[in-house]
Amino acid sequence: MKNISIIIIGFLLFFPYSAFSETKEIISEGAYNMGDGETPSVAESRALLNAKRVALEQAGTYVESYSKVINLRLTEDEVKVLASGLMEVTILDKKRTVVGDGIHFYVKIKAKVNPDKMGEMAKKVKEKSVIEDYKKIQREYENSRKEIEELKKKLLEAKGDTEKKQVETKIAGDERLFQANEWFEKGYNYWINKAILSNQEIKEANISIEEAAAMGDAAIDAYTKAIALNPNYARAYAMRGIAYAEKGQHDKALEDSNKAISLDPSNGFAYIARGSIYAFKGQYDKAIKDLNKAIALNPNYAEAYLGRGSIYYEKGQYDRAIKDFSKAIQLKPDYALAYLARGNTYQKLGNRDKAISDFQKACDMGDKFGCVNLQYVLEKK
């Protein structure tokens, strides 16, 4: 049987979905007018972002339609995140045109949406933290858009070199935050597309071990660039910590998690991340303390209950484990991992009927281990 504590750091298990599928190709365009004080590279990135937003609307429609074919139950937010994660973008054309005192940037892209990984990625997307991260990334982009437009107006109205330089400094600061958000999003997409946990699961995800490792390294590199641009980016530290933990570099992972918590003590995810690292290091009491903190910050954090229950399981405190897994299921009734974990615990206690029931529910939700464990228990005399 698979060691249940591994669930904590993985957050979700990745499995392929075999079905006939057709890749969706979308052509879209985006534009942006650069003003004084802005840099061409960031202006072009803003044009690209606008093109991606147009493509994402069509991608979302396709994902929603295809998800019904393979019986995935997705919320509106989950559809958006899944479409974003599946979309591969290629720049077809880009132009710069002088317009008045500024420069007009134009970008044309082709966005491909391959549904082959939709089933496995949907499990990841159903994590609360993934939805929150996606929304935060989009909010940061929108805040930057509003801020830069306001600063461009102020720059036009500025009187004297001193006031002008002050506004230009703020524009440069906004651009750094925009770029930091870009790098965070890149790292996040690498992470969400990467099969983690074991070599067997990497093979099942139809990528090589080398490719999976490269994705992990790319994610770390992207988070590092985000942190360089925004040293106070708590979430980037937390996510880089997870990426380090997946590579087995637990000391670096712990250092990043500590930094994330020091920057944002109210971020429950950072405590879950650090608790996961402590669990991998076998420091279960410290792990439980962090997960208790995450639950205190947000009593509705199903992932925190799953993590704490997994640690109780490792400590042999099975009644507590079942209580936490049940709470996770109560908060998120379609939480396949929680059913799988509770089923494992019931099996450990010799409660065959309840184990079968939970494995069946996990299997019905598309969790491969739920199906495998169900078959194992049914065949075992």
N, C-alpha and C positions, 0 to 999 in steps of 0.2 A: 504493500500500500504506500501511496505517495505521502511523504512527510507533510502534514497539514500546515505546519508553521510557514512553509514556503508560500502559502497563499497570501500572507500578509504583505510581503514586499512586492509580489506580482500584481496584486489587486484584482487581476482577472486572468483567466487562462485563455490562451489563444488557440483556436482550432480552425482548420480550413473547412469551407463548405463546398461540397462538390455538386455542381449543377450546371446546366447549360446557361451561359451568360454571354451577353453582348456588351462590349465596351462602348460607352457613350462618349461621343466627341462633341465638344461645344466650342464655338468660336465667339469671342467677345472682345470688346474694345474698351479702353479707358483713357481718360485725359486728365491733365492737371496744368494749371497756369502758375508758373513760378514767379515770385515777386522778388524785390530787393531783400537781401539778407539771407535768402535761402540758397542751399547748395543743389547743384544739378542732380547728383546721385540720389538725394532724398526725394527731390521733386519727381524723378522718374519712378522711384519706388511708390510714391503716392498714386501716380498714374496706373501703375501695375496693380496696386491694391484695388483701385476702382474697377479695373477690368475683371479682377478676380471676383469682386462682389456681384457683378452682372452674371458671370458664369456660375457662381454658387447658387443663384436662384434657380437656374435650369437644372443644375446638378441635384439640388434638393428635391425637385419634382421627380426626377428620375429615381433617386434613392427611395423616396416614399413609395413610388409605384412598384419598384422591384422588391422592396422589403415585404410588401403584401404577398408577392408571389411565393416567397420563401417563408412566409408566416412569421415574420418578425413584428413584434408589437413595439412600435417606436412612438415616442412623443414628438411634438414639433421641435423641441430643442435637440433631441437625440438625432433627428433627421438632419438638422443643420450641422451638427458636429460630425456626424458620419460622412456627410457629403464633403465637408472640408477636409477630413482625413483621407478620403479616398481620391480626391481630385489631384491629378498630376498636371502641372502647368508647363507649357513650352511657349516661349516668346516667338511669335512669327514675324513681327515687325515693330519697329519703334522709330519715332521721328521727333525732331526738335524744330520748332518754328518760332522765329522772333515775332512777337505780337505787341506792338506799342513799346512800353518800357520793360516788358517781361518776356518770358519764353514759354511757349505752349508745348507741353510734352504729350505725346500720343503713343499708346502701346496696344498692340493687337496680340492676343494669345489664343492658344488652343488648349483647352482643358479636357483631359481624358478621365473618365470615371470607370474604373474596372471593378465590377461587383464581385469578383472572385473571393475577396476577403471580407465581404460585407457581413457574413454571419459571424466570423470570429471577431471582427472589429466591433460589432454591435455589443458584444459582451463588455468590451473595454469602455465603450461610450456610455453604457448604463451606469457607470460609476459616477457618483455625485460630484466628485472632485474634477472629473473630466468636463462635465457640463459647466461647472463653475469657472474652470480655467478658460474654456472657450468664450464664455460670456465676458470674462474679465479682459481677454485679449481684444475682443471687439469693442468693449467700452473704452479701452485705452486708445484704440485707433480713432474712435469717434471724438473722444476728448481732445486728442491731438489735432484733429481736423478743425474743431471749433476754435481751439487755442491759436493755431497758426493763422486762421482767417482774421481773428481779432488782432493779433500782433501785426499782421500786414497792414491793416487799417491804421493802427497806431503809428507804424513806421512812416506812412504817407503823411500823417498829421504831425509828426515830430518836428520840434523847432530847435535848431542848433545841433551841433555835432555830439554834444554830451548826451542829450535825450535820444538821439538816433542810435548811438552806440549801446545805450542801455536796452533799447528795444531789440537791437540786433543780437545782443547777448542772450536775451530771452528766447529769441528765435532759434539760436544755436542750441540752447538747452532743450527746447521742445523737440528739435530734430534728433538729439541724442536719445531722448526717451522713446521717440518713434522708432529709431533703429534698434534700440534695446528690445522693444516689443516685437519687432520683426525677427530678431535672432531667437527670442524666447519661443515664438510661434514655430520657427524652423526646428528648434530643438524638440519641442513638444510633438511635432509631426513625426520626427524621427523616432521618438520614444513610443508613440502610439501605434506606429507601424511595425515596431520591432517585436519579434517573438522572444519572450524571456522565459526564465525558469530552468528548463533542462534541454540537453542536446536533442532528446527525442522529440520534444515539442517544437524545437527549431526545425527539425526535419519535417515534421508534420505540417508546419506552416509554409513548406515548399521554398525555403531559402537555405543557403548554406550557413554553417557556423561562422565562416569568415564574413559573410554578408551581415549576419546578425551582430557580430562584434563591431563591424564597421559602422553600423547604424548607431550602436551605443557610443562609440567614439565620436561620431558626428554630433550626436545629441550633447555630449559633454562639451565639445568645442563650441557649439552654438550657445549653450548656456553661459560658457565662459566669456564669450563675446558680449552677451547681454549684460553680464555683471560688470565688464570693463566699461561699458557705456553708462550703466546705472548701478553704481556700487551699493545702493540701498534696495536692490531688487530681491526682496526676501523669497519670493516664489521661485526665482531662478536658482537661488542657493538650494532650496528644498528639492527641486527637481534634479539638479545636478547631483545632489546627495544620493538620490534614488538611483541615478544612472551609475554612479560610482559603486553603490552597493550591489547592483546587478553584475558588475565586473569583479566583485569580491574584494574591492578596495574599501573596506569598512572604516578604516581610520579617516580617510578622506571624506567618506560619506558622513561620518559622525561630525566632523569639523564643519561641513557645509550645513548640516541640520542645526547644529548649535548656532551658527551664524544666522540662519533663517529665523530662528526663534528669538534671538537677541534683537533682530531688526523689527520683528512683528510678533510680539508675545501673544497676540489675540488670534493668530492663525492656527486653527485646529489641525489643518493638514500637515503643518510643519511638525507638530507633536506626533501625528500618526507616522510620518516619515521617520522621525528619530526613533520612535518606538519599534518600528519595523527593523531598523538597523540594530538596536539593542537585542531584539529577538534573534537575529541572525548570529549575533555574537554570544548568544546563550545567556544574556543578562536579563532574565525574564522579569525580575522585580522592577528594574528600571523601565522596561518596556511597558509594563502594566501601569506604572505611574504616569508615563507620558500619554497612554491611551485614556486613562482616567481624566487627565487634563483636557484632552480633545473632547471627550464626552461632556465634561463640565462646560466647556465653551459652546458646544452645540449638542444638546441631548438627542437630536434627530439624525446624528451622523451614523448611518448604518454601517459604513466601512470601519468605523472605530470599534463598534461592537463585534464585528467579524474578526478584526485583528485581536482584540482582547480575548475573545472566545478561543481563538487559535492558540494563544499563549497558555490559557488555562488548560487546554487539551494537552499541550506539551508538558505541563506541570502535573498532569494526572488528575486535575480538578474537573472531572467530567460534568458534574452537575452545574457548576458555574459556566462551563463552556456551553452546555445546552441552553442555559438561560440567556447567554449573550447571543448565540446564534438565533434563538427564537425572537429576541428583540430586534435583531437585524432584519429578520423576515417580516416581523410586524411593521417595521418602518418602510420596508421595500418588499412587497409581496412577490415580485418577480425576480428576487435575488437568488439566482441559481447557485452561486458559490456558497451562500449561507445554507441552502438545503443540502448541498454536497458535504459541507463541513459537519452539519448536524447529523447527517446520515452516517458519516464516518464515526462520529462519537457514539451514536446509538449502536452501531455495529461493535465498537470496542466494548460496550457494556453488555453485549449479547442480546440486545433487543432487536431481533431480526425483523419483525413486522414494521417497526417504526423506521428502521434503516431502509427497508425496501420502499416504504412510502416516500421518504425524502429523496432517495436516489431516483425514483420514478419521476418525481416532480422536477428534479434537476435535469433529467434526461428529456422530459417533455419540453423544457425550455431551451433545448439545444446544447446542453453541456455534455461534451463527450465523456468526461470522467464519470458523470452521473450514469450514463448508459453502460459504461464498462463496469463500474462498481455494482450496478443493478444486476447485470448478467452474472457477475462473480458470486454475489450473495444468493441468487436464485439457484445457481448450479451447485453451491456448496451444501453438502449434507450436514 
